[in-house]
Amino acid sequence: MTKRFINSVIIGWFAISATAAAGQSDEVLTSPDGRLTISVGCDKGTPVYGVEYDGITFIKPSPLGLKTNVGDFTSGMAMNISETTSTDKVKAEYSLPNIKKSHVDYNANRREFSFTKDGKKAFDVIFEVSDNNVAFRYRLHPQDKALCCVIEKETTGFTMPDGTTTFLCPQSGPMGGFARTSPSYETPYTLDDAVGKNGWGNGYSFPCLFRNGDKGWTLISETGISGDYCASHLACESGAKYVIAYPHPGEMNGFGSATAAIMLPGMTPWRTITVGESLAPIVETTIPFDVVKPLYEASKKYDYGKGTWSWIIKMDSSCSFEGQKSYIDFAAALGYESVLVDALWDSRIGYDKIEELARYGKTKGVDLYLWYNSNGHWNDAPMGPRGVMSDIVKRRKDMAWMQKIGIRGIKVDFFAGDKQETMRLYHDILADANDYGILVIFHGCTLPRGWERMYPNYAASEAVLASENLHFSQGSCDTEAINACIHPIVRNTVGSMDFGGSALNRYYNSANEPRGSKRVTSDVYALATAVLFQSPVQHFALAPNNLTDAPSWAIDFMKGVPTTWDDIKFIDGYPGKYVVIARRHGDKWYVAGVNAMKEPVKLDVKLPMISAGDMLTVYADNASLEGSVKDVKLNKKQTVSVTIPCNGGFVAVN
């Protein structure tokens, strides 16, 4: 038999198998390469779907449905075959400078599955299936004369196969943590945990990673939310079944609805599923950006790049005119483009002196980012400027002032959860900032959901246990490498992550003396995370003393490391244990890895994208975490042999 005939038989068998999994349906959709199959149908009046890859179940038959104030569309439903579309091919290409891959060719197959209740059109489920990726959302139809509705609950489920383990970040409860600022996606992950748990009682923050035994991996998230819907997370309903969960009513100090309001006909956000035999499709996916579109034109060409940031090492005391001036000088010495002036500048420096500081920065080729509190009325974070970003008049007045004095961007902190009211604030800040040519970074915030493509002036979000925790807690320092082996495989896969790391101080204090928290990772580890953590704007945790007390090779690397990338390749790794990823900027590949396990990791790193015989500059650690740099020639097998000690790293650059 020919190979083509065998493949067609296999693909047909997958389709039949997936059909059986969904119950009463023979409606399927496959990926362009034929390996990924979704099945959609009705099981006793409940819309259901399932996902298989190479004939292996990754999502068991799981419910679809919406409960609204104009109808309960979770039961008593029927698939309307006559209104269900045939397969359409989706082909698109786009370029973005601020994601993991600068140019994307998107190829997918699309079908719209129509469902009715009592003979009336209820909703369509729109599926787009690309190689390794599934994206789907609902189109809800008008009901009688109702042209708007509240979606009270979404019953979309994700039922995992037997033997699945989880890599999840618990969603924190409302109005907890520092100054009652939670949830802000800043909780530690559980690794290789059993299904059937529900975090700390509130489910799990997106993205959510699952291991399908030795068969592969599944990543679940959502994308395409602006100010028109609430953000969601996953909750474990029972056993291995996880469902979409809306925000907690207590978020935003109890103000605003925990449901979603839309006009009719109207769309819900995209739910996304990425599957693969290895972690490569997870790490390399662009699905959060593939299915969304820009919401407006960029008002200017936005510049990203590297910057310095005094607060992470020197804390609030560094927020002074002279303190920030010294960091402008430091940034200039590094060849960096910006300085982040953190909280309290309004009272400790003042608007007039910020103008002077901005003028001084211009003479050095260094722009400023200014920190703002998002707050109005939803938490107790006292730092200023406060009450500006939450008020459209004050916000636009400050943005006009920033445009006048040449401020490059803002970092807005301390949001209030995931309610539609809060998501509208993100949307409004971004749209207003674009009017004034200002880049936006969010902290104390939710996960970005396709925003790099939707908002041309969006830079990055924190939404992770970031570097500030290293300053505040020795425990965070002790687990730093573990988290670095999680974030590139989970959190950073779906959106830019503003971590603020790569410290070269041994101690987190301004004198770099033995007090406070101590960094236990190596200098090479710091270089590696500058590559592993993707964000187009990086304010690194470097300090002026590093110009003399850090190895010259480390400073030279940090001077030249890019923050924007043209391509990405997952090389090797396991969440929480070790990770090796390659990123390309222009024609230069940066291959970086770190290890969190007690025993050294010995790897033969295969680099097929680099020609045999090419010279590599390799930064590596010995067993004592002492780093060094040397040039090596890539062998005929295109492999580099590396040994990474615990809390150490390596970087290879062609």
C-alpha positions in Angstrom: 0.0 0.0 0.0 1.2 3.5 -0.7 2.1 5.9 2.1 -0.6 8.3 1.0 -3.2 5.5 1.2 -2.1 4.4 4.6 -2.2 8.0 5.9 -5.8 8.5 4.5 -6.9 5.3 6.2 -5.3 6.4 9.5 -6.9 9.9 9.3 -10.3 8.3 8.5 -9.9 6.0 11.5 -9.2 9.0 13.8 -12.3 10.7 12.5 -14.5 7.7 13.2 -12.9 7.3 16.7 -13.5 10.9 17.5 -17.0 10.7 16.3 -17.7 7.8 18.7 -16.2 9.7 21.5 -18.7 12.5 21.2 -21.8 10.4 21.4 -24.4 11.1 18.8 -22.4 13.0 16.3 -20.7 12.3 13.0 -19.4 15.9 12.7 -15.6 16.3 12.9 -13.0 18.8 12.0 -9.3 18.0 11.5 -6.2 20.1 11.4 -4.4 20.8 8.1 -1.9 18.1 8.8 -4.7 15.6 9.7 -3.2 14.7 13.0 -5.5 16.7 15.3 -9.3 15.9 15.3 -12.2 17.5 17.1 -15.6 16.0 17.2 -18.8 17.9 18.0 -22.3 16.7 18.6 -25.1 16.3 21.2 -25.3 13.8 23.9 -28.9 13.6 25.4 -29.5 17.2 24.7 -26.1 18.5 25.9 -23.7 19.8 23.2 -20.3 18.0 23.5 -16.9 17.9 21.9 -13.8 15.9 22.1 -10.1 16.2 21.0 -7.8 13.6 19.7 -4.2 13.8 18.4 -2.8 10.9 16.4 -5.8 8.9 17.5 -5.1 9.4 21.2 -7.7 11.1 23.4 -6.5 14.4 24.8 -9.9 15.9 25.8 -12.6 13.3 26.5 -16.2 14.1 25.6 -16.9 17.4 27.4 -19.9 19.7 27.6 -20.5 22.9 25.7 -23.1 25.4 26.7 -24.1 28.8 28.1 -26.6 29.8 30.8 -28.0 33.3 30.2 -30.8 35.5 31.3 -32.5 35.0 27.9 -32.3 31.2 28.0 -30.6 28.2 29.4 -28.6 26.7 26.6 -26.9 23.9 28.5 -29.6 21.2 28.0 -32.4 20.3 25.8 -30.3 21.3 22.8 -30.0 19.8 19.3 -27.4 20.2 16.6 -28.8 21.8 13.5 -27.0 20.0 10.7 -28.5 22.2 8.0 -27.0 25.3 9.6 -23.6 23.7 10.4 -21.1 24.8 7.9 -18.7 22.7 5.8 -15.0 23.0 6.4 -13.4 26.3 5.3 -9.7 26.9 5.1 -8.2 29.8 7.0 -4.9 31.2 5.7 -3.4 34.3 7.1 0.0 35.8 7.8 1.0 38.6 10.1 4.1 40.1 11.6 4.5 41.3 15.2 7.8 42.6 16.8 6.6 41.9 20.3 5.9 38.2 20.5 8.0 35.0 20.5 8.0 34.7 16.7 8.0 37.9 14.5 6.4 36.4 11.4 3.5 33.9 11.6 1.9 31.9 8.8 -1.5 30.8 10.2 -3.2 27.8 8.5 -6.3 26.3 10.0 -9.6 24.6 9.2 -12.8 26.2 10.4 -16.3 25.0 10.9 -19.3 26.6 12.6 -21.6 24.1 14.5 -25.1 25.3 15.0 -27.3 24.4 18.0 -31.0 25.0 18.6 -33.3 24.8 21.5 -37.0 24.2 21.1 -36.5 24.7 17.4 -35.0 28.2 17.8 -31.4 29.1 16.9 -29.5 29.4 20.2 -25.8 29.5 19.5 -23.1 28.5 17.1 -19.7 27.1 18.2 -17.0 28.3 15.9 -14.0 26.0 15.8 -10.6 26.8 14.2 -8.2 23.9 14.2 -4.6 24.4 13.2 -1.7 21.9 13.6 -1.6 21.2 17.4 -4.1 23.9 18.2 -7.9 24.2 18.8 -9.6 27.5 19.2 -13.4 27.9 19.7 -15.9 30.4 20.8 -19.7 30.9 20.9 -21.8 33.1 18.8 -25.0 33.7 20.8 -28.1 34.6 18.7 -30.9 37.1 19.6 -33.8 35.5 21.4 -37.2 36.9 20.4 -36.8 40.7 20.8 -33.8 40.5 23.2 -30.7 42.1 21.6 -28.6 41.9 24.7 -28.0 39.4 27.5 -26.1 38.5 30.6 -24.1 35.2 30.4 -24.4 33.9 33.9 -22.4 30.7 33.4 -20.5 28.9 30.8 -20.5 25.1 31.1 -17.6 24.6 28.7 -15.6 21.6 30.1 -12.3 20.0 29.6 -12.4 16.4 30.7 -8.9 14.8 31.0 -8.0 11.2 30.2 -7.1 8.7 32.9 -3.6 9.1 34.2 -3.4 12.9 33.6 -1.3 15.0 35.9 -1.4 18.8 36.3 0.9 21.8 36.3 -1.3 24.5 37.7 -1.3 27.9 39.4 -4.0 28.3 42.0 -6.3 31.3 41.5 -6.1 33.3 44.7 -9.3 34.5 46.4 -10.5 38.1 46.3 -9.3 41.0 48.5 -6.4 39.1 50.1 -2.6 39.6 50.0 -0.8 42.9 50.2 -3.3 45.7 50.7 -6.2 43.5 49.6 -4.9 43.4 46.0 -5.5 39.8 45.0 -6.2 38.0 42.7 -3.2 39.0 40.6 -2.0 35.7 39.2 0.9 35.5 41.7 0.7 32.1 43.3 3.1 29.2 43.2 2.5 26.3 40.8 1.8 22.7 41.8 3.7 20.3 39.7 2.8 16.8 38.5 -0.2 16.9 40.8 -3.2 14.6 40.6 -6.5 15.8 38.9 -9.6 16.3 41.0 -8.3 19.2 43.1 -9.5 22.8 43.0 -6.5 24.8 44.0 -7.1 26.9 47.1 -10.8 26.7 46.5 -11.1 29.1 43.6 -9.7 26.9 40.7 -6.7 27.7 38.6 -5.4 30.7 36.6 -4.7 30.4 32.9 -2.7 29.0 31.3 -3.2 25.5 32.6 -0.8 22.7 31.6 -1.7 19.0 31.8 0.4 15.9 31.1 -1.4 13.1 29.3 0.7 10.4 30.9 3.5 9.4 28.5 1.3 10.3 25.5 1.8 14.1 25.5 0.8 17.5 26.8 -2.2 19.8 26.8 -2.3 23.5 27.4 -5.6 25.3 28.0 -6.1 29.1 28.0 -8.2 31.8 26.5 -7.7 34.8 24.2 -9.4 37.7 22.6 -10.8 39.6 25.7 -10.9 43.4 25.5 -13.4 45.4 27.5 -16.3 43.3 26.3 -16.2 40.3 28.5 -14.9 39.1 31.8 -11.8 37.0 32.0 -12.1 33.4 33.1 -10.1 30.6 34.8 -10.5 26.8 35.2 -12.3 25.1 38.1 -12.3 21.4 38.8 -15.9 20.4 38.8 -15.4 16.7 39.6 -12.7 14.2 39.1 -10.8 14.9 35.9 -13.4 17.4 34.6 -12.4 21.1 34.5 -14.8 23.9 33.6 -14.7 27.5 32.7 -15.2 29.6 35.8 -16.0 33.3 35.9 -14.6 35.8 38.4 -15.4 35.7 42.1 -18.1 38.1 43.2 -15.9 39.5 45.9 -13.3 40.8 43.4 -13.0 44.6 42.9 -14.1 45.1 46.5 -17.4 43.5 45.6 -18.2 46.1 42.9 -19.3 45.1 39.5 -20.9 41.9 38.1 -19.0 38.6 38.1 -20.9 37.6 34.9 -20.5 38.8 31.4 -22.8 41.2 29.4 -22.9 41.2 25.6 -25.1 42.5 22.8 -26.8 40.0 20.5 -25.7 38.6 18.3 -22.5 38.5 20.2 -19.3 36.5 20.7 -17.6 35.0 23.7 -13.8 34.9 24.0 -11.8 32.2 22.3 -11.0 29.1 24.4 -7.7 27.6 23.3 -6.2 24.1 23.5 -2.7 23.2 22.4 -1.6 19.5 22.3 1.5 17.7 21.4 3.6 14.6 21.9 6.3 16.8 23.3 6.3 20.3 24.9 7.5 21.9 21.7 4.0 22.8 20.3 3.1 24.2 23.8 6.2 26.4 24.0 6.1 27.5 20.4 2.4 28.1 19.9 1.1 31.4 18.6 -2.6 30.5 18.9 -3.3 33.4 21.4 -2.4 35.8 18.6 -3.6 33.8 15.5 -7.3 34.2 16.1 -7.4 37.8 17.2 -7.0 41.1 15.2 -5.7 44.6 16.0 -8.3 46.8 17.6 -6.8 50.0 16.3 -3.8 51.3 14.4 -0.6 52.2 16.2 -0.3 56.0 16.6 3.4 55.7 16.1 6.2 53.1 15.7 6.8 51.8 19.2 10.3 51.1 20.5 10.8 48.3 23.0 14.2 47.3 24.4 16.1 47.1 27.6 16.1 49.3 30.7 17.2 49.6 34.3 15.1 49.7 37.4 16.3 50.8 40.8 13.4 49.6 43.0 14.1 45.9 42.8 17.5 46.2 44.5 17.2 49.6 46.4 13.5 49.7 47.1 11.5 52.9 47.8 14.5 54.8 49.1 15.8 55.0 45.6 12.8 57.0 44.4 14.5 60.3 44.4 15.7 62.7 41.7 19.4 61.9 42.3 18.7 58.2 42.6 16.9 58.1 39.3 19.5 60.3 37.7 22.2 57.8 38.7 20.1 55.0 37.1 19.9 57.0 33.9 23.6 57.2 33.9 23.8 53.5 34.5 21.4 52.8 31.7 23.5 54.9 29.3 26.6 53.0 30.4 24.9 49.8 29.4 23.6 51.2 26.2 20.0 50.7 27.4 17.1 52.8 26.2 15.0 53.4 29.3 14.7 53.7 33.1 11.6 52.6 35.0 10.8 55.2 37.7 8.7 53.2 40.2 6.1 54.0 42.8 5.9 57.2 44.8 7.6 59.5 42.2 4.7 61.9 42.4 5.4 62.7 46.1 9.2 62.0 46.3 10.2 63.6 43.0 7.2 65.5 41.7 5.9 66.3 38.3 8.2 69.3 37.7 11.3 67.3 38.6 10.2 64.4 36.4 10.2 66.8 33.5 13.8 67.7 34.4 14.7 64.1 34.7 13.1 63.3 31.4 15.2 66.1 29.8 18.3 64.8 31.4 17.5 61.3 30.1 17.2 62.6 26.6 20.7 63.9 26.7 21.9 60.4 27.5 19.6 58.6 25.0 17.5 57.2 27.8 13.7 57.5 28.1 11.5 57.1 31.2 8.7 54.7 32.1 6.5 56.0 34.9 4.7 53.8 37.5 1.1 54.4 38.2 -1.4 52.8 40.6 -4.5 51.6 38.8 -6.6 52.2 41.8 -9.7 53.9 42.3 -11.8 52.0 44.8 -10.9 48.3 44.6 -8.0 47.8 47.1 -5.9 49.5 49.7 -2.6 49.9 47.8 -1.5 53.3 49.0 1.3 54.1 46.6 1.0 57.0 44.2 0.2 58.3 41.7 -3.2 57.0 42.8 -6.6 57.7 41.4 -5.3 58.8 38.0 -5.5 55.8 35.7 -9.0 55.0 36.9 -10.4 58.4 35.9 -10.6 59.1 32.1 -10.1 62.9 32.5 -7.2 62.6 34.9 -5.7 59.8 32.9 -5.7 61.6 29.6 -4.4 64.8 31.2 -1.4 62.9 32.5 -0.9 61.1 29.3 -0.9 64.4 27.4 1.7 65.7 29.8 3.8 62.5 29.3 3.6 62.8 25.6 4.8 66.5 25.8 7.9 65.6 27.9 8.7 62.4 26.0 7.8 59.6 28.4 8.1 56.3 26.6 5.7 54.2 28.7 3.8 53.5 31.8 3.7 50.6 34.3 0.2 50.4 35.8 -0.1 48.3 39.0 -2.6 46.9 41.5 -5.6 45.8 39.5 -8.7 44.2 40.9 -9.2 40.7 39.3 -11.0 39.6 36.2 -14.5 41.1 36.2 -15.7 42.7 33.0 -15.5 46.1 34.8 -11.8 45.5 35.3 -11.1 44.2 31.8 -12.7 47.4 30.5 -10.2 49.4 32.5 -7.3 47.6 30.8 -8.9 48.3 27.4 -9.5 52.0 28.2 -5.9 52.6 29.5 -4.4 50.9 26.4 -6.6 52.8 23.9 -6.0 56.1 25.6 -2.3 55.5 25.9 -2.1 54.9 22.2 -3.6 58.3 21.5 -0.6 59.7 23.2 2.0 57.3 21.8 2.7 55.6 25.2 3.6 51.9 25.7 1.9 50.1 28.5 3.1 47.5 31.0 0.7 46.0 33.6 1.6 44.7 37.1 -0.4 43.2 39.8 -2.7 42.1 37.0 -4.4 39.5 35.0 -2.9 37.4 32.2 -2.7 39.1 28.8 -5.1 37.5 26.3 -3.9 38.1 22.8 -3.1 41.7 23.7 0.2 41.9 21.9 -1.7 41.7 18.6 -4.9 43.4 19.7 -3.3 46.5 21.2 -0.3 47.8 19.2 1.1 49.8 22.3 0.8 46.9 24.7 4.2 45.7 26.0 3.9 43.1 28.7 2.2 42.0 31.9 3.5 40.6 35.2 0.8 37.9 36.0 3.5 35.7 37.7 5.4 35.4 40.9 8.0 37.9 39.7 11.4 39.2 40.9 10.0 41.3 43.7 9.5 38.1 45.7 13.2 37.3 45.4 13.9 40.6 47.3 11.3 39.9 49.9 11.8 36.2 50.6 14.7 33.8 50.9 12.3 31.0 50.2 11.6 32.6 46.8 15.3 32.8 46.2 15.7 29.1 47.1 13.1 28.1 44.6 14.1 30.6 41.9 15.4 28.0 39.5 12.3 25.8 39.9 10.1 28.7 38.8 12.5 29.5 35.9 11.9 25.9 34.7 8.1 26.5 34.8 7.5 30.0 33.3 8.9 29.4 29.8 6.8 26.2 29.5 3.6 27.5 31.0 3.0 31.2 31.8 5.2 32.7 29.0 3.8 30.5 26.3 0.6 32.6 25.9 1.9 36.1 26.5 4.8 38.5 27.3 5.9 38.2 30.9 7.4 41.2 32.7 9.5 39.4 35.3 12.1 42.1 36.0 14.9 39.6 36.8 18.5 38.7 35.7 20.0 40.1 38.9 23.8 40.0 39.2 23.9 41.2 42.8 24.6 38.4 45.2 22.4 40.0 47.8 19.2 42.0 47.3 20.3 45.2 48.8 21.9 48.4 47.6 25.3 47.6 49.1 25.4 44.0 47.8 26.3 42.9 51.3 25.4 39.8 53.3 22.0 40.8 54.6 18.5 40.3 53.4 17.8 37.7 50.8 20.6 36.0 49.0 20.6 34.9 45.4 21.5 31.2 45.2 21.6 31.0 41.4 24.7 31.6 39.2 25.6 34.5 37.0 25.2 32.3 34.0 21.7 31.5 35.2 21.0 35.2 35.2 22.1 35.5 31.6 20.0 32.4 30.6 16.8 33.8 32.0 17.3 37.0 30.0 16.7 34.7 27.0 14.3 32.2 28.6 11.8 34.9 29.8 10.2 36.6 26.8 9.1 40.3 26.9 9.8 43.0 24.4 10.5 45.4 27.2 12.9 44.2 29.8 13.8 46.2 32.9 16.5 44.0 34.3 17.4 43.8 38.0 20.9 45.1 37.5 22.6 47.6 39.7 25.3 50.2 39.1 27.8 48.3 41.2 27.6 45.5 38.8 29.7 47.4 36.4 32.6 46.7 38.7 31.6 43.7 40.9 30.1 41.4 38.2 32.2 39.5 35.7 32.9 41.6 32.6 31.6 38.8 30.3 28.3 38.9 32.1 27.9 42.6 31.7 28.9 42.4 28.1 26.3 39.8 27.5 23.6 41.8 29.2 24.5 44.8 27.2 23.9 43.0 23.9 21.1 40.5 24.7 18.0 41.3 22.5 14.4 41.7 23.9 12.6 41.0 20.6 12.8 37.7 18.8 12.2 36.3 15.3 11.8 32.6 16.1 11.7 30.1 19.0 12.6 26.4 19.3 11.9 24.3 22.4 15.0 22.0 22.8 14.4 20.0 26.0 13.0 20.2 29.5 10.4 19.3 32.0 8.4 21.8 34.1 10.1 22.6 37.3 13.1 20.5 36.6 15.1 21.9 33.7 14.5 23.7 30.4 16.5 24.5 27.3 15.0 26.9 24.7 16.5 28.6 21.6 15.5 32.1 20.4 16.6 33.8 17.2 17.2 37.5 16.7 18.1 38.3 13.1 20.6 35.6 12.1 21.8 35.0 15.6 20.5 32.1 17.8 20.6 32.3 21.6 20.3 28.9 23.2 19.7 29.0 26.9 19.1 26.5 29.7 18.8 26.3 33.5 18.5 23.4 35.9 16.6 23.2 39.2 17.3 19.5 40.0 19.8 18.6 42.7 21.8 16.5 40.3 23.5 18.1 37.3 21.8 17.7 34.0 24.0 16.4 31.2 22.7 17.1 27.7 23.8 16.8 24.1 21.9 19.8 22.8 21.0 19.3 19.1 21.1 22.5 17.1 20.0 21.7 13.6 19.3 25.4 12.9 23.0 26.2 13.2 25.5 25.0 10.6 28.2 22.5 11.5 31.5 24.2 11.9 30.0 27.5 13.0 31.6 29.1 16.1 29.6 29.3 19.3 30.2 31.5 22.3 29.3 29.3 25.3 28.7 30.6 28.8 28.7 27.8 31.3 28.9 27.0 35.0 31.2 24.5 36.8 30.0 22.5 39.8 30.7 25.4 42.1 28.5 27.7 40.0 31.5 29.6 38.8 30.8 30.8 35.3 33.1 31.2 32.3 32.9 31.9 28.6 34.7 30.2 25.7 34.4 29.8 22.0 33.7 26.3 20.5 33.1 25.0 17.1 29.8 23.2 16.4 30.6 19.6 15.5 29.4 17.6 12.5 26.4 16.2 14.5 25.4 19.8 15.3 25.4 19.1 19.0 26.8 20.9 22.0 27.5 18.8 25.1 26.6 20.7 28.3 26.4 20.0 32.0 24.2 22.3 34.0 24.6 22.1 37.8 21.7 22.8 40.2 20.8 26.5 40.1 23.1 27.0 37.2 22.7 27.7 33.5 24.3 27.8 30.1 23.9 30.1 27.1 25.3 29.4 23.6 25.3 32.1 20.9 26.3 31.6 17.3 
